[in-house]
């Protein structure tokens, strides 16, 4: 252990520890339960029978619209800070829709919320030295939606940071290969739709948890805004941890940082 630690500066080691603390924190379900005062798990019982299929369609559509509206248009500027508060205010406003209309408002609210969150993620990526016009960075931004905590629906689904990256790695490699061979990239290509599908599997779990929380009868518009603010805060934390790790990987090498990250405290 000491041998590994001696190969990294104390400042970078502390950054890695903070990143791990963010990435391995409890999932969004626990955080939401603390707000609404009820276990999110119980809310699954009140969802319509066809909800999973509908949720999958809405989640995939939201990710595609977000990619088109946010990640493919953000400017590649040299900025060392991100506008987290501005994005929280914006996503809080869209949360009023979820608070007022619950399940019926999701198809309208989620694409808007996802777009704002993705814009914030890209902003954080840029502040960590990522060239946001590069396809690898764009995919890394989308990866963030697959990060963050344990599932309430599938206890067997691995949720650790590097396990999630491994889960998505083949699709990312295929997408990068496609761009290298064809020189173009568009959100409608088969390889892109494939990775969106995989990310949607993970993101859909957290969307379900958010929707259940917003469907509580007493939540209302103000509660919906609060839940959405917590939702974007969660992904901002995931993005900060993710792009801190990627920054350190660029400096020290991926395998070294992965090994150091996985060391027990």
C-alpha positions as CSV (number, residue, x, y, z in Angstrom):
1,X,0.0,0.0,0.0
2,X,2.7,2.5,1.0
3,X,4.5,1.7,-2.2
4,X,1.5,2.9,-4.3
5,X,0.9,6.0,-2.1
6,X,4.5,7.1,-2.4
7,X,4.0,7.4,-6.2
8,X,1.4,10.1,-6.0
9,X,1.6,13.6,-4.5
10,X,-0.3,14.2,-1.2
11,X,-2.5,16.8,-2.9
12,X,-3.5,14.4,-5.6
13,X,-4.1,11.6,-3.1
14,X,-6.5,13.8,-1.2
15,X,-8.3,14.7,-4.4
16,X,-8.7,11.0,-5.1
17,X,-10.0,10.3,-1.6
18,X,-12.6,13.1,-2.0
19,X,-13.6,11.7,-5.4
20,X,-14.1,8.2,-4.0
21,X,-16.1,9.6,-1.1
22,X,-18.5,11.3,-3.6
23,X,-18.7,8.4,-6.0
24,X,-19.3,5.7,-3.3
25,X,-21.8,7.6,-1.2
26,X,-25.4,6.1,-0.7
27,X,-27.6,6.2,-3.7
28,X,-30.3,8.7,-4.5
29,X,-33.1,6.5,-3.0
30,X,-31.7,7.0,0.5
31,X,-31.3,10.7,0.1
32,X,-34.9,11.1,-1.3
33,X,-36.3,9.0,1.5
34,X,-34.8,11.4,4.0
35,X,-36.7,14.2,2.4
36,X,-40.2,12.6,2.0
37,X,-40.0,10.6,5.2
38,X,-40.9,7.3,3.6
39,X,-38.9,4.5,2.1
40,X,-38.8,4.8,-1.7
41,X,-39.1,1.0,-1.9
42,X,-42.7,1.1,-0.7
43,X,-43.5,3.5,-3.5
44,X,-42.9,0.8,-6.1
45,X,-46.1,-0.9,-5.1
46,X,-48.2,2.0,-6.3
47,X,-46.7,2.3,-9.8
48,X,-48.8,1.1,-12.8
49,X,-48.1,-2.4,-14.1
50,X,-46.7,-1.1,-17.4
51,X,-44.6,1.5,-15.7
52,X,-41.2,-0.1,-16.3
53,X,-41.8,-0.2,-20.1
54,X,-43.0,3.4,-20.2
55,X,-40.2,4.6,-18.0
56,X,-37.6,3.0,-20.2
57,X,-39.0,4.8,-23.3
58,X,-39.1,8.2,-21.5
59,X,-35.6,7.7,-20.0
60,X,-34.0,6.9,-23.4
61,X,-35.8,9.7,-25.1
62,X,-34.7,12.1,-22.4
63,X,-31.1,11.1,-22.7
64,X,-31.2,11.5,-26.5
65,X,-32.8,14.9,-26.4
66,X,-30.4,16.0,-23.7
67,X,-27.4,14.9,-25.8
68,X,-28.7,16.8,-28.8
69,X,-29.6,20.0,-26.8
70,X,-26.7,20.1,-24.3
71,X,-23.7,18.0,-25.0
72,X,-23.5,18.5,-28.8
73,X,-23.7,22.3,-28.4
74,X,-21.6,23.2,-25.4
75,X,-18.6,25.5,-26.2
76,X,-15.1,24.2,-25.7
77,X,-13.8,27.1,-23.5
78,X,-11.0,27.1,-21.0
79,X,-13.0,27.6,-17.8
80,X,-11.8,26.4,-14.4
81,X,-15.1,26.7,-12.5
82,X,-18.6,25.4,-13.1
83,X,-22.0,27.0,-12.7
84,X,-23.5,24.5,-10.3
85,X,-25.8,26.9,-8.6
86,X,-27.3,28.3,-11.8
87,X,-28.1,24.8,-13.0
88,X,-29.6,23.9,-9.7
89,X,-32.0,26.9,-9.9
90,X,-33.0,25.9,-13.4
91,X,-33.6,22.3,-12.6
92,X,-35.6,23.3,-9.5
93,X,-38.0,25.2,-11.7
94,X,-38.6,22.1,-13.9
95,X,-39.2,20.1,-10.8
96,X,-42.4,22.0,-10.1
97,X,-43.9,20.1,-13.1
98,X,-43.1,16.8,-11.4
99,X,-44.5,18.0,-8.1
100,X,-47.7,19.2,-9.6
101,X,-48.4,16.4,-12.1
102,X,-46.5,13.4,-10.8
103,X,-46.4,10.5,-13.2
104,X,-48.3,12.3,-15.9
105,X,-45.8,15.2,-16.0
106,X,-42.7,13.0,-16.3
107,X,-42.7,12.9,-20.2
108,X,-42.6,16.7,-20.2
109,X,-40.4,17.3,-17.1
110,X,-37.7,14.6,-17.5
111,X,-36.3,15.7,-20.9
112,X,-35.9,19.3,-19.6
113,X,-34.4,18.2,-16.3
114,X,-32.0,15.7,-18.0
115,X,-30.8,18.4,-20.5
116,X,-30.0,20.9,-17.7
117,X,-28.2,18.2,-15.7
118,X,-26.2,17.1,-18.7
119,X,-25.2,20.7,-19.4
120,X,-24.1,21.0,-15.8
121,X,-22.1,17.7,-16.1
122,X,-20.4,19.0,-19.2
123,X,-19.6,22.3,-17.4
124,X,-18.0,20.3,-14.6
125,X,-16.0,18.2,-17.1
126,X,-14.7,21.4,-18.8
127,X,-13.7,22.8,-15.4
128,X,-11.5,19.7,-14.9
129,X,-9.6,20.2,-18.1
130,X,-11.7,18.0,-20.4
131,X,-12.0,19.0,-24.1
132,X,-15.8,18.9,-24.3
133,X,-15.8,18.8,-28.1
134,X,-14.0,15.4,-28.0
135,X,-16.2,12.3,-28.4
136,X,-14.5,10.7,-25.4
137,X,-15.5,13.6,-23.2
138,X,-19.0,13.6,-24.5
139,X,-19.4,9.9,-23.7
140,X,-17.8,10.4,-20.3
141,X,-20.4,13.1,-19.6
142,X,-23.2,10.6,-20.4
143,X,-21.5,8.0,-18.3
144,X,-22.3,10.1,-15.2
145,X,-26.0,9.2,-15.5
146,X,-25.1,5.5,-14.9
147,X,-23.2,6.3,-11.7
148,X,-24.3,6.7,-8.2
149,X,-25.5,4.3,-5.5
150,X,-27.3,1.1,-5.0
151,X,-30.4,0.0,-6.9
152,X,-33.7,-0.5,-5.1
153,X,-35.0,-2.8,-7.7
154,X,-32.0,-5.2,-8.4
155,X,-29.7,-6.0,-5.5
156,X,-27.5,-7.9,-7.9
157,X,-26.7,-4.9,-10.1
158,X,-23.1,-3.8,-9.4
159,X,-23.0,-0.2,-8.5
160,X,-19.4,0.6,-7.7
161,X,-17.6,3.3,-9.8
162,X,-15.2,1.1,-11.7
163,X,-17.7,-1.7,-12.1
164,X,-20.0,0.7,-13.9
165,X,-17.3,2.0,-16.1
166,X,-16.4,-1.6,-17.0
167,X,-20.1,-2.3,-17.8
168,X,-20.0,0.6,-20.3
169,X,-16.5,0.2,-21.6
170,X,-17.2,-2.0,-24.7
171,X,-19.9,0.4,-26.0
172,X,-17.5,3.3,-25.5
173,X,-14.7,1.6,-27.4
174,X,-17.1,0.7,-30.2
175,X,-18.3,4.3,-30.5
176,X,-14.8,5.7,-30.5
177,X,-13.8,3.2,-33.1
178,X,-16.8,4.2,-35.3
179,X,-15.8,7.9,-35.1
180,X,-12.1,7.1,-35.9
181,X,-13.1,5.0,-39.0
182,X,-15.9,7.3,-40.3
183,X,-14.7,10.7,-39.1
184,X,-18.2,11.6,-38.1
185,X,-20.5,11.2,-35.1
186,X,-24.2,11.6,-34.8
187,X,-26.6,10.9,-32.0
188,X,-28.7,8.7,-34.3
189,X,-26.0,6.1,-35.1
190,X,-26.5,2.5,-33.9
191,X,-23.4,2.6,-31.7
192,X,-24.6,5.7,-29.9
193,X,-28.1,4.2,-29.4
194,X,-26.5,1.2,-27.9
195,X,-24.6,3.1,-25.3
196,X,-27.7,5.2,-24.5
197,X,-29.6,2.0,-23.9
198,X,-27.0,0.8,-21.4
199,X,-26.9,4.1,-19.6
200,X,-30.7,4.2,-19.5
201,X,-30.7,0.9,-17.6
202,X,-28.9,2.6,-14.8
203,X,-30.4,6.1,-15.1
204,X,-33.9,4.6,-15.2
205,X,-33.5,3.2,-11.7
206,X,-32.8,6.7,-10.3
207,X,-35.5,8.2,-12.4
208,X,-38.0,5.7,-10.9
209,X,-36.8,6.7,-7.4
210,X,-37.2,10.4,-8.2
211,X,-40.7,9.9,-9.7
212,X,-41.9,7.9,-6.8
213,X,-40.8,10.7,-4.4
214,X,-42.5,13.3,-6.6
215,X,-45.7,11.2,-6.7
216,X,-46.3,11.5,-2.9
217,X,-49.6,13.4,-2.7
218,X,-48.4,16.0,-0.3
219,X,-45.2,16.9,-2.3
220,X,-46.7,19.7,-4.5
221,X,-44.7,22.1,-6.6
222,X,-42.3,23.2,-3.9
223,X,-41.5,19.6,-3.0
224,X,-41.0,18.8,-6.6
225,X,-38.5,21.6,-6.9
226,X,-36.7,20.4,-3.8
227,X,-36.5,16.8,-5.1
228,X,-35.1,18.0,-8.5
229,X,-32.5,20.1,-6.8
230,X,-31.4,17.1,-4.8
231,X,-31.4,15.1,-8.1
232,X,-29.1,17.4,-9.9
233,X,-26.9,17.8,-6.8
234,X,-26.4,14.0,-6.8
235,X,-25.3,14.0,-10.4
236,X,-23.1,17.1,-9.9
237,X,-21.3,15.2,-7.2
238,X,-21.0,12.1,-9.4
239,X,-19.6,14.3,-12.2
240,X,-17.1,16.0,-9.8
241,X,-15.8,12.6,-8.6
242,X,-15.8,11.1,-12.1
243,X,-13.8,13.9,-13.8
244,X,-11.4,14.2,-10.8
245,X,-10.6,10.5,-11.3
246,X,-10.2,11.0,-15.1
247,X,-7.9,14.0,-14.5
248,X,-5.7,11.9,-12.2
249,X,-5.8,9.0,-14.7
250,X,-4.4,11.3,-17.4
251,X,-1.6,12.3,-15.0
252,X,-0.7,8.9,-13.5
253,X,-2.2,6.3,-15.8
254,X,-5.6,4.6,-15.5
255,X,-4.4,1.3,-14.0
256,X,-2.4,3.0,-11.3
257,X,-5.3,5.2,-10.2
258,X,-7.8,2.3,-10.4
259,X,-5.6,0.2,-8.1
260,X,-5.1,3.1,-5.7
261,X,-8.9,3.9,-5.7
262,X,-9.7,0.3,-4.9
263,X,-7.4,0.1,-1.9
264,X,-9.2,-0.4,1.4
265,X,-9.1,2.6,3.7
